[in-house]
Amino acid sequence: MIELDAAWRASHPIKAAERGTDKDARGRLLVVGGSINVPGAIALTGEAALRVGAGKIQLATVRSAALPLGVRFPEARVLALPEDAAGEIAADPPEPLKQALGRVDVAVIGPGMTDNDAAARLVGQASKAQIDIPIILDAAAVACIHGMEAALVPLSGRLIMTPHPGEMAALLGCDEDEVRGDLARHATDAARRFGAVIVLKDAETVIASPDGTLVHYSGGGPGLGTGGSGDVLVGAIGGLAARGLQLAEAAAWGVWLHGEAGRTLAMRAGPIGFLARELLALLPGLLPR
């Protein structure tokens, strides 16, 4: 297993934005998710992507949350989607969602969604969309896809998943304690099965690629185990992928930036008690210059 240390980072540099580069050249990210119960999660995801240097963000969420989200996040374009009676994104989102997928470089699906069936519909539609961009699945969009291997074949080779052990257990149809007992084996299994980069996050994090490469990060501390932290992480990964990093490199760099932001806050404020949104302002300063 390869350590995500200074040597790894030196051998996998993030290319600095060239002078005069415009926002389109720095990458466009679409975040699809949110619900009436968790309307703000995708704001954390979108802001994290901008903080790591992505150029444009579009947020697609339930109609009742779209306007307040746009006011909260003036840097983003917001797409209002129909919602069902439970406050989740409704079945068969309209054509504008497919059009939005065609206008971006990377899409993240799942932050803030709480219903596996709704998430499964979105993942299935993204797989059928015949739009050749990387897709990043988070939260319910990972937990929902057990048994969907055949439906996800079109995404093989351009897919990242960011589960915690509970979501990984749901994905693989096994016990959560079993996953915790061998993170590397389960991450490698999922990476090969789905043709995906797997970011299996726990007290320590393992990043597994379909070719068997394993990268290990020792963790940013217990304070990162807080609501919204995973939404920040997947946004950092998505923003770096939108900037053009290879998917495994975007995943590893995102894990490191998120973890080091957690370490910094732990030293400033204490090991626990800081908020996920406080990670965001630290991300630009951690990027290599």
C-alpha positions as CSV (number, residue, x, y, z in Angstrom):
1,M,0.0,0.0,0.0
2,I,1.3,3.4,-1.0
3,E,1.3,6.2,1.7
4,L,-0.2,9.5,0.7
5,D,2.8,11.4,1.9
6,A,5.1,14.1,0.6
7,A,6.8,11.8,-1.8
8,W,3.5,10.8,-3.4
9,R,2.4,14.4,-3.7
10,A,5.7,15.4,-5.2
11,S,5.4,12.7,-7.8
12,H,1.8,13.5,-8.6
13,P,1.8,17.4,-8.8
14,I,-1.3,19.5,-9.3
15,K,-0.6,21.7,-12.3
16,A,-0.9,25.4,-11.4
17,A,-3.5,27.5,-13.2
18,E,-1.8,29.4,-15.9
19,R,-2.0,33.2,-15.9
20,G,-5.0,34.3,-17.9
21,T,-6.8,31.0,-17.6
22,D,-10.6,31.7,-17.5
23,K,-13.2,29.9,-15.4
24,D,-14.3,27.6,-18.2
25,A,-10.8,26.3,-18.6
26,R,-10.6,25.5,-14.9
27,G,-13.4,23.0,-15.2
28,R,-17.2,22.9,-14.7
29,L,-18.9,20.7,-12.1
30,L,-22.5,19.6,-11.7
31,V,-23.7,18.5,-8.2
32,V,-27.0,16.7,-8.1
33,G,-28.6,16.0,-4.8
34,G,-30.1,17.5,-1.7
35,S,-33.6,16.9,-0.3
36,I,-36.1,18.8,1.8
37,N,-34.5,17.3,4.9
38,V,-30.9,18.1,3.9
39,P,-31.1,21.1,1.6
40,G,-27.7,22.6,2.3
41,A,-25.4,19.6,1.8
42,I,-24.7,20.4,-1.9
43,A,-23.7,23.9,-1.0
44,L,-20.8,22.5,0.9
45,T,-19.9,20.2,-2.0
46,G,-20.1,23.1,-4.5
47,E,-18.1,25.5,-2.4
48,A,-15.4,22.9,-1.8
49,A,-15.0,22.4,-5.6
50,L,-14.6,26.2,-6.1
51,R,-12.1,26.4,-3.2
52,V,-9.8,23.8,-4.9
53,G,-9.9,25.8,-8.1
54,A,-12.8,24.6,-10.2
55,G,-14.1,27.4,-12.4
56,K,-17.9,26.9,-12.5
57,I,-20.5,25.1,-10.3
58,Q,-24.0,24.1,-11.1
59,L,-26.3,22.7,-8.3
60,A,-29.4,20.6,-9.2
61,T,-31.8,20.0,-6.4
62,V,-35.4,19.8,-5.3
63,R,-37.5,22.7,-6.4
64,S,-38.4,23.9,-2.9
65,A,-34.7,24.2,-1.9
66,A,-33.5,25.8,-5.2
67,L,-34.2,29.4,-4.5
68,P,-32.9,29.6,-1.0
69,L,-29.8,27.6,-2.1
70,G,-29.2,30.1,-4.9
71,V,-29.4,33.0,-2.5
72,R,-27.1,31.2,-0.1
73,F,-24.6,30.4,-2.9
74,P,-24.5,33.3,-5.4
75,E,-21.4,31.9,-7.2
76,A,-23.4,28.8,-8.4
77,R,-26.1,28.3,-11.1
78,V,-29.0,26.4,-9.6
79,L,-31.3,24.0,-11.4
80,A,-34.7,23.3,-9.8
81,L,-35.9,19.7,-10.2
82,P,-39.3,18.3,-9.4
83,E,-39.7,16.6,-6.0
84,D,-41.8,13.8,-4.7
85,A,-44.0,13.7,-1.6
86,A,-41.0,12.7,0.6
87,G,-39.1,15.8,-0.5
88,E,-36.6,13.9,-2.6
89,I,-35.8,14.4,-6.3
90,A,-38.7,12.9,-8.2
91,A,-38.5,10.0,-10.6
92,D,-37.6,10.8,-14.2
93,P,-36.0,14.3,-13.8
94,P,-36.7,16.5,-16.8
95,E,-34.7,16.9,-19.9
96,P,-32.8,20.0,-18.4
97,L,-30.9,17.6,-16.1
98,K,-29.6,15.6,-19.1
99,Q,-28.7,18.9,-20.8
100,A,-26.9,20.0,-17.7
101,L,-24.8,16.8,-17.7
102,G,-23.8,17.7,-21.3
103,R,-22.5,21.1,-20.3
104,V,-20.1,20.1,-17.6
105,D,-16.8,18.2,-17.2
106,V,-17.7,16.2,-14.1
107,A,-20.8,15.4,-12.1
108,V,-21.3,14.5,-8.5
109,I,-24.5,12.6,-7.5
110,G,-25.8,11.9,-4.0
111,P,-24.8,14.5,-1.4
112,G,-27.8,15.4,0.8
113,M,-30.0,12.6,-0.6
114,T,-31.7,10.4,2.0
115,D,-33.7,8.0,-0.1
116,N,-31.9,5.1,-1.8
117,D,-34.6,4.6,-4.4
118,A,-34.5,8.2,-5.5
119,A,-30.7,8.0,-5.7
120,A,-30.8,4.7,-7.7
121,R,-33.0,6.3,-10.3
122,L,-30.6,9.2,-10.7
123,V,-27.6,6.9,-11.0
124,G,-29.4,4.8,-13.6
125,Q,-30.3,7.8,-15.6
126,A,-26.7,9.1,-15.5
127,S,-25.5,5.8,-16.7
128,K,-27.9,5.8,-19.6
129,A,-27.3,9.4,-20.6
130,Q,-24.5,8.6,-23.1
131,I,-22.5,11.5,-21.9
132,D,-18.9,10.6,-21.5
133,I,-17.8,12.5,-18.4
134,P,-16.6,11.3,-15.0
135,I,-19.3,10.6,-12.4
136,I,-18.7,10.7,-8.7
137,L,-21.2,8.9,-6.4
138,D,-21.5,9.8,-2.8
139,A,-23.7,8.9,0.2
140,A,-27.1,7.4,-0.9
141,A,-25.9,7.1,-4.5
142,V,-23.3,4.5,-3.3
143,A,-25.5,2.7,-0.8
144,C,-28.3,2.2,-3.4
145,I,-26.4,0.4,-6.1
146,H,-26.0,-3.1,-4.7
147,G,-27.0,-5.4,-7.6
148,M,-26.8,-2.7,-10.2
149,E,-23.4,-3.9,-11.7
150,A,-24.9,-4.4,-15.2
151,A,-26.6,-1.0,-15.2
152,L,-23.3,0.7,-14.3
153,V,-21.1,-0.9,-17.0
154,P,-21.3,2.3,-19.1
155,L,-19.6,4.2,-16.3
156,S,-16.7,1.8,-15.8
157,G,-13.4,3.6,-16.0
158,R,-14.9,7.0,-15.3
159,L,-16.4,6.5,-11.9
160,I,-15.4,7.5,-8.4
161,M,-17.3,6.3,-5.3
162,T,-16.8,7.8,-1.8
163,P,-18.4,5.4,0.8
164,H,-17.9,5.2,4.5
165,P,-18.0,1.6,5.9
166,G,-21.7,1.5,6.3
167,E,-22.3,2.5,2.7
168,M,-19.6,0.1,1.5
169,A,-21.4,-2.7,3.4
170,A,-24.6,-1.8,1.6
171,L,-22.8,-1.7,-1.7
172,L,-21.2,-5.1,-1.4
173,G,-24.0,-6.7,0.6
174,C,-21.9,-7.6,3.6
175,D,-21.5,-6.6,7.2
176,E,-20.2,-3.2,8.3
177,D,-17.9,-4.7,10.9
178,E,-16.5,-7.0,8.1
179,V,-15.7,-3.9,6.1
180,R,-14.0,-2.1,9.0
181,G,-11.9,-5.3,9.6
182,D,-10.2,-5.0,6.2
183,L,-10.7,-1.7,4.4
184,A,-8.1,-2.5,1.7
185,R,-9.6,-5.8,0.6
186,H,-13.1,-4.4,0.4
187,A,-12.1,-1.2,-1.4
188,T,-10.1,-3.3,-3.9
189,D,-13.0,-5.7,-4.4
190,A,-15.4,-2.8,-5.2
191,A,-12.8,-1.0,-7.4
192,R,-12.5,-4.1,-9.6
193,R,-16.1,-5.0,-9.6
194,F,-17.3,-1.5,-10.7
195,G,-14.3,-0.3,-12.6
196,A,-14.2,2.6,-10.2
197,V,-11.8,4.5,-8.0
198,I,-13.0,3.8,-4.4
199,V,-12.4,6.2,-1.6
200,L,-13.3,4.2,1.5
201,K,-13.2,6.7,4.4
202,D,-13.0,5.8,8.0
203,A,-10.6,6.8,10.8
204,E,-8.0,6.0,8.0
205,T,-8.8,6.2,4.3
206,V,-8.0,3.8,1.5
207,I,-8.1,4.9,-2.1
208,A,-8.3,1.9,-4.5
209,S,-8.1,1.9,-8.2
210,P,-9.3,-0.8,-10.7
211,D,-5.7,-1.8,-11.5
212,G,-5.1,-2.8,-7.9
213,T,-3.2,0.3,-6.8
214,L,-3.9,1.2,-3.1
215,V,-3.1,4.6,-1.5
216,H,-3.4,5.0,2.2
217,Y,-4.0,8.2,4.2
218,S,-3.7,8.0,8.0
219,G,-6.5,10.4,8.6
220,G,-7.1,14.0,9.6
221,G,-8.4,13.3,13.1
222,P,-11.6,12.6,14.9
223,G,-13.0,16.1,14.3
224,L,-13.7,15.2,10.7
225,G,-16.3,12.8,11.9
226,T,-19.0,15.5,11.8
227,G,-22.1,16.2,9.7
228,G,-21.2,17.7,6.3
229,S,-17.6,16.6,6.3
230,G,-18.1,14.0,3.6
231,D,-19.9,16.6,1.4
232,V,-16.8,18.8,1.6
233,L,-14.6,15.9,0.7
234,V,-16.5,14.8,-2.4
235,G,-16.6,18.5,-3.5
236,A,-12.8,18.7,-3.3
237,I,-12.5,15.5,-5.3
238,G,-15.0,16.7,-7.9
239,G,-13.3,20.1,-8.2
240,L,-9.9,18.6,-8.8
241,A,-11.3,16.1,-11.3
242,A,-13.0,19.0,-13.1
243,R,-9.6,20.8,-13.3
244,G,-8.4,17.8,-15.3
245,L,-6.6,15.5,-12.7
246,Q,-6.7,11.8,-13.4
247,L,-9.5,10.3,-11.2
248,A,-7.2,8.4,-8.8
249,E,-5.1,11.5,-8.4
250,A,-8.1,13.8,-7.8
251,A,-9.4,11.3,-5.2
252,A,-6.1,11.1,-3.3
253,W,-5.4,14.8,-3.4
254,G,-9.0,15.5,-2.3
255,V,-8.5,13.2,0.7
256,W,-5.3,14.8,1.6
257,L,-6.6,18.4,1.4
258,H,-9.7,17.5,3.4
259,G,-7.7,15.7,6.0
260,E,-5.0,18.4,6.4
261,A,-7.7,21.0,6.7
262,G,-9.1,18.9,9.6
263,R,-5.6,18.7,11.2
264,T,-5.2,22.4,11.0
265,L,-8.6,23.1,12.6
266,A,-7.8,20.6,15.3
267,M,-4.7,22.5,16.2
268,R,-6.5,25.8,16.2
269,A,-9.8,25.0,17.8
270,G,-9.4,21.6,19.5
271,P,-9.7,18.0,18.3
272,I,-13.5,17.9,17.9
273,G,-16.2,20.5,17.8
274,F,-15.3,22.4,14.6
275,L,-17.8,22.5,11.7
276,A,-17.6,21.0,8.3
277,R,-18.1,24.5,6.7
278,E,-15.0,25.7,8.5
279,L,-12.9,23.4,6.4
280,L,-13.7,25.3,3.3
281,A,-11.7,28.4,3.8
282,L,-8.6,26.4,4.5
283,L,-8.5,24.4,1.2
284,P,-7.0,27.1,-1.1
285,G,-4.0,27.6,1.3
286,L,-3.3,23.9,1.3
287,L,-3.1,23.7,-2.5
288,P,0.5,23.4,-3.9
289,R,1.8,26.7,-5.2
